[in-house]
């Protein structure tokens, strides 16, 4: 079964429409629950989510007391999730919940491999302004060259991950941009699936170019260091007595 985790900050305008789409996606994928994590929104996101519970029985709502960022909200959602498999979605509606079935199909086709498989969505055609597209392409190229994670578009939030492995990852702010590399460090096979991307219909983006650049350079060096301190490739163990 799948827990869908959706981190949100000031996305009250997008809640009902996205919940409707996720509920519809449950007809094609075994979605057991939808966990929204409200990252201390300053609008009426929390109140709106509580009100929507009566119309969406799969919905669960967890709120942060202080704003902690997307990575912390994702970690909170995974920790709260009750399923062994978690799918992440952005709360702005740019990811299409209908694509969850594509990730799940790739996961089951891989035979699950005892939970050592994750599926990363990669946007076929990004629906953002030119600055975000260019800066994202540059960042992805630098990251891929440095980490050799084989991922074209790590910024796509639509990902399917085994819950237990995710909770073993070293937590740091902005870690969500390095999930494929961190999973590969744990010996997990990363499968890539092309998915759609939609323009934002309501609300405004919470990310700017310069803040992402400053954090990205520091985080990239940190993940490179982590990769040099991981277990050797092909590592395994077994009880012999």
Buried (B, 14 or more C-beta within 10 A) or exposed (E): EBBBBBBBBBBBBBBBEBBBBBBEBBEBBEBBBBBBBBBBBEEBBBEBBBEBBEEBEBBBBBBBEEBBBBBBBBBBBBBBBEBEBBBBBBBBBBBBBBBBBBBBBBBEEBEEEEBBBBBBBBBEEBEBEEEBBEBBBEBBEEBBEBBEBEBBBBBBBBBBBBBEBBBEBEEBEBBBBBBBBBBBBBBBEBBBBBBBBEEBEEBEEBEEEEEBEEBBEEBBEBBBEBBEEEEEEEEEEEEEE
